[in-house]
Amino acid sequence: MSNIIGIVKWYNKEKGYGFISCNDGKDVFAHHSQIKEKGPEKDLHEGENVSLDIHDGQRGPMAINIQKL
């Protein structure tokens, strides 16, 4: 899947992960390594709009190529 729009459900900056609610109603895991921004912008905030792709990881769906909108 690609070019999905979602909203950050929650994100823990210290742990480096969180979840994004996709426009289809499903929640996907989001890891800091998949956020495209660099430097201080490389974190997510609750309620923020993002675009992403979904990859079927070992533990379920995972957001990849996360970009802030």
Backbone as a chain_set.jsonl record, in Angstrom:
{"seq": "MSNIIGIVKWYNKEKGYGFISCNDGKDVFAHHSQIKEKGPEKDLHEGENVSLDIHDGQRGPMAINIQKL", "coords": {"N": [[0.849, -1.178, 0.0], [0.419, 2.296, -0.616], [0.944, 5.878, -0.281], [-0.838, 6.646, 1.81], [-2.922, 8.456, 4.008], [-2.733, 9.592, 7.303], [-3.332, 10.102, 10.856], [-1.449, 11.025, 13.645], [-1.78, 9.019, 16.366], [-0.653, 8.549, 18.908], [2.639, 9.246, 20.18], [5.753, 8.431, 21.505], [8.454, 10.167, 22.276], [10.826, 9.623, 23.743], [10.961, 6.801, 23.741], [10.805, 6.366, 21.052], [8.767, 5.481, 19.354], [5.336, 4.934, 18.235], [1.837, 5.165, 17.378], [-0.11, 5.369, 14.395], [-3.2, 6.449, 13.169], [-4.847, 5.336, 10.419], [-6.531, 6.474, 7.385], [-8.356, 4.527, 6.78], [-9.261, 3.588, 9.127], [-7.685, 1.805, 10.549], [-5.034, 1.174, 12.891], [-1.534, 1.682, 12.823], [1.795, 0.651, 13.62], [4.43, 2.915, 14.347], [7.757, 3.685, 13.876], [10.609, 5.581, 14.891], [12.736, 5.471, 13.064], [11.615, 5.447, 10.577], [10.675, 7.937, 9.972], [10.796, 10.612, 7.789], [11.74, 13.271, 8.081], [14.487, 15.293, 9.314], [16.833, 15.975, 12.032], [15.671, 18.175, 14.64], [13.065, 18.047, 13.808], [12.443, 15.433, 13.546], [10.386, 13.959, 14.924], [7.128, 12.98, 16.051], [3.846, 14.311, 16.642], [0.902, 14.097, 18.625], [-2.141, 14.062, 16.857], [-1.109, 15.133, 14.534], [-0.998, 15.399, 10.971], [0.007, 12.986, 8.587], [1.696, 11.412, 5.802], [2.111, 8.103, 4.576], [3.468, 4.809, 3.942], [2.535, 1.358, 4.087], [3.938, -1.484, 5.535], [4.047, -4.984, 5.817], [5.096, -6.132, 8.662], [7.026, -8.303, 10.902], [5.577, -8.348, 13.24], [3.105, -7.442, 12.568], [1.23, -4.822, 10.796], [3.238, -2.058, 9.747], [4.187, 1.343, 9.73], [5.91, 2.947, 7.115], [8.221, 5.163, 5.447], [7.343, 7.675, 6.51], [5.989, 10.877, 6.372], [5.606, 14.242, 7.311], [2.713, 16.294, 6.885]], "CA": [[0.0, 0.0, 0.0], [1.217, 3.517, -0.608], [0.256, 7.163, -0.251], [-1.919, 6.626, 2.785], [-2.944, 9.605, 4.903], [-3.096, 9.208, 8.657], [-3.178, 11.066, 11.946], [-0.69, 10.443, 14.745], [-2.633, 8.706, 17.521], [0.26, 8.909, 19.998], [4.049, 9.012, 19.876], [6.625, 8.63, 22.657], [9.759, 10.592, 21.749], [11.907, 8.93, 24.456], [11.026, 5.406, 23.285], [11.002, 6.38, 19.606], [7.709, 4.827, 18.584], [3.955, 5.285, 18.533], [0.865, 4.603, 16.446], [-0.792, 6.281, 13.483], [-4.527, 6.017, 12.715], [-4.958, 5.546, 8.974], [-7.841, 6.922, 6.942], [-9.269, 3.381, 6.688], [-9.664, 3.243, 10.485], [-6.731, 0.903, 11.195], [-3.857, 1.767, 13.526], [-0.283, 1.02, 12.463], [2.977, 0.957, 14.417], [5.33, 3.895, 13.732], [9.075, 3.733, 14.516], [11.317, 6.821, 14.529], [13.644, 5.264, 11.931], [10.864, 5.583, 9.329], [10.266, 9.333, 9.793], [11.672, 11.189, 6.767], [12.338, 14.529, 8.51], [15.779, 15.17, 9.996], [17.086, 16.906, 13.131], [14.631, 18.328, 15.665], [11.757, 17.764, 13.209], [12.279, 13.987, 13.431], [9.49, 13.366, 15.901], [5.726, 13.151, 15.703], [3.013, 14.857, 17.715], [-0.485, 13.655, 18.596], [-3.024, 14.864, 16.021], [-0.409, 15.612, 13.339], [-1.295, 14.689, 9.727], [1.182, 12.418, 7.938], [1.511, 10.44, 4.73], [2.912, 6.926, 4.885], [3.235, 3.535, 3.279], [2.405, 0.305, 5.092], [4.712, -2.704, 5.298], [3.662, -6.069, 6.722], [6.25, -6.528, 9.461], [6.942, -9.569, 11.629], [4.599, -8.234, 14.319], [1.912, -6.787, 12.055], [1.465, -3.685, 9.905], [4.166, -1.033, 10.226], [4.286, 2.522, 8.866], [7.227, 3.258, 6.563], [8.234, 6.395, 4.638], [6.447, 8.63, 7.172], [6.288, 12.285, 6.09], [4.638, 15.204, 7.847], [1.99, 17.082, 5.872]], "C": [[0.893, 1.239, 0.0], [0.324, 4.745, -0.611], [-0.983, 7.157, 0.632], [-1.793, 7.867, 3.656], [-3.395, 9.12, 6.271], [-2.89, 10.349, 9.633], [-2.442, 10.363, 13.08], [-1.625, 10.265, 15.945], [-1.879, 9.036, 18.804], [1.672, 8.556, 19.572], [4.876, 9.355, 21.102], [8.032, 8.927, 22.141], [10.909, 9.847, 22.421], [12.067, 7.488, 23.979], [11.181, 5.298, 21.773], [9.958, 5.63, 18.804], [6.332, 5.309, 19.022], [3.038, 4.616, 17.533], [0.209, 5.709, 15.637], [-2.128, 5.657, 13.106], [-4.652, 6.362, 11.24], [-6.379, 5.946, 8.602], [-8.832, 5.774, 6.752], [-9.697, 2.89, 8.07], [-8.706, 2.328, 11.226], [-5.575, 1.693, 11.798], [-2.622, 0.974, 13.122], [0.849, 1.533, 13.34], [3.868, 1.928, 13.649], [6.629, 3.962, 14.53], [9.827, 4.96, 14.011], [12.23, 6.666, 13.32], [12.947, 5.449, 10.586], [10.354, 7.003, 9.079], [11.271, 10.007, 8.866], [12.348, 12.491, 7.187], [13.65, 14.272, 9.255], [15.875, 16.18, 11.132], [15.93, 16.982, 14.11], [13.224, 18.066, 15.127], [11.463, 16.267, 13.153], [11.545, 13.415, 14.642], [8.066, 13.692, 15.485], [4.967, 13.661, 16.913], [1.576, 14.382, 17.528], [-1.333, 14.622, 17.766], [-2.405, 15.366, 14.731], [-0.78, 14.756, 12.12], [0.002, 14.234, 9.069], [0.759, 11.595, 6.724], [2.472, 9.291, 5.017], [2.617, 5.799, 3.918], [3.127, 2.507, 4.393], [3.157, -0.934, 4.627], [4.226, -3.76, 6.283], [4.907, -6.577, 7.43], [6.021, -7.848, 10.169], [5.862, -9.55, 12.698], [3.319, -7.535, 13.876], [2.247, -5.586, 11.193], [2.323, -2.606, 10.549], [4.206, 0.113, 9.222], [5.732, 2.695, 8.406], [7.102, 4.538, 5.736], [7.285, 7.456, 5.203], [6.913, 10.055, 6.873], [5.197, 13.164, 6.664], [3.984, 15.961, 6.704], [1.817, 18.508, 6.333]], "O": [[1.992, 1.221, 0.554], [-0.87, 4.674, -0.899], [-2.05, 7.617, 0.225], [-0.687, 8.281, 4.002], [-4.332, 8.329, 6.38], [-2.356, 11.405, 9.293], [-2.776, 9.233, 13.435], [-2.183, 11.231, 16.466], [-2.405, 9.722, 19.682], [1.886, 7.69, 18.724], [4.727, 10.433, 21.677], [8.715, 8.038, 21.633], [11.871, 9.473, 21.75], [13.19, 7.008, 23.829], [11.631, 4.273, 21.263], [10.234, 5.187, 17.689], [6.183, 5.994, 20.034], [3.407, 3.621, 16.909], [0.0, 6.823, 16.117], [-2.191, 4.476, 12.764], [-4.573, 7.528, 10.855], [-7.311, 5.781, 9.389], [-10.026, 6.018, 6.58], [-10.411, 1.894, 8.182], [-8.889, 2.093, 12.42], [-5.188, 2.742, 11.284], [-2.653, -0.256, 13.08], [0.862, 2.694, 13.749], [4.044, 1.786, 12.439], [6.609, 4.261, 15.724], [9.7, 5.335, 12.845], [12.477, 7.644, 12.614], [13.613, 5.594, 9.562], [9.674, 7.248, 8.082], [12.473, 9.977, 9.132], [13.435, 12.793, 6.695], [13.888, 13.174, 9.759], [15.094, 17.13, 11.193], [15.278, 15.975, 14.384], [12.29, 17.882, 15.907], [10.367, 15.864, 12.762], [12.034, 12.496, 15.299], [7.835, 14.577, 14.661], [5.385, 13.472, 18.055], [1.093, 14.278, 16.4], [-1.258, 15.838, 17.941], [-3.099, 15.966, 13.91], [-0.865, 13.532, 12.223], [0.972, 14.989, 8.996], [-0.382, 11.143, 6.629], [3.522, 9.489, 5.628], [1.638, 5.836, 3.173], [3.574, 2.75, 5.513], [3.028, -1.37, 3.484], [4.015, -3.461, 7.459], [5.678, -7.357, 6.869], [4.951, -8.446, 10.052], [5.293, -10.589, 13.033], [2.535, -7.085, 14.712], [3.415, -5.349, 10.886], [2.164, -2.279, 11.726], [4.252, -0.112, 8.013], [6.663, 2.6, 9.207], [5.998, 4.942, 5.371], [6.515, 8.063, 4.458], [8.075, 10.398, 7.09], [4.009, 12.871, 6.525], [4.615, 16.237, 5.683], [1.234, 19.322, 5.616]]}, "num_chains": 1, "name": "protein.A"}
